[in-house]
Amino acid sequence: MSAVVFPAIMVVVAAAIPGGWGWFSGLFAEPPSLKAYSSGPGGCVPLYSSWSLSRLQAKPDALRTEGVPVADPRSDQVVTASVTLQAKTDQSIVVTGVRVDVISVKPVPHTGQVIDAEGCGSGIDVRPFDVDLASHPVSVKPTLTKRADGGQKRAPGFPFKVSSKDPEQLELMFPSVQGDVRFSMTVDWVSEGKPGSVKLDNGGAGYRVMGLGGLPRRPLSVLFKQTTP
């Protein structure tokens, strides 16, 4: 008897609600949430390698894939970490802030090479934020930029909205770094009155950036010079 009654009830419920199955599927639709991606710190800046100079000359591409960005406060080029944000649905999500947490701090290595960057191009429009890894907690503030009249203007900060069709890119800037630092980034957001967060930590290893220290510093061209036996 039950094998006959239950299918009949299901038909009545679906027919009683216009677009009934669409209503049911809406109950199980993915809630609004945020996608975040970062390749970590980089930019047109010097890179550190623990390899010897002769080993780097034999495989110079390793510097690009394995090199650690070095922050030089005397340079116009700043270490940056781009964070791309996009909602998973068309519904807008309000991004309320970014937190940077230091995982570890070590002295700058005494061995290895720092290779300068060359051929830096122009950047793109982003939301820039200055990061001070030495402060507790780490401060993340909208960058101050110079105006044409000589004054200063602070870049747009939080909060702001993103959706699946309107992504946003943040640029975290590290003008000065003390030591050899690993850190993670957490993006905080709100959707439909409920808070959420996305943590970026490079698979648990953290992102790495370091100061110059007393390491030897060489031009990029030295990697492509022939070494004598």
Secondary structure by P-SEA (a helix, b strand, c coil): cccccaaaaaaaaaaaccaaaaaaaaaacccbbbbbbbccccccbbbbbcccaaaaaaccccccccbbbbbbccccbbbbbbbbbbbcccbbbbbcbbbbbbccccccccbbbbbbbcbbbbbcccbbbbbccccccbbbbcbbbbccccbbbbcccccccccccbbbbbbbbbccccccccbbbbbbbcccccccccccccccccbbbbccccccccccccccccccc
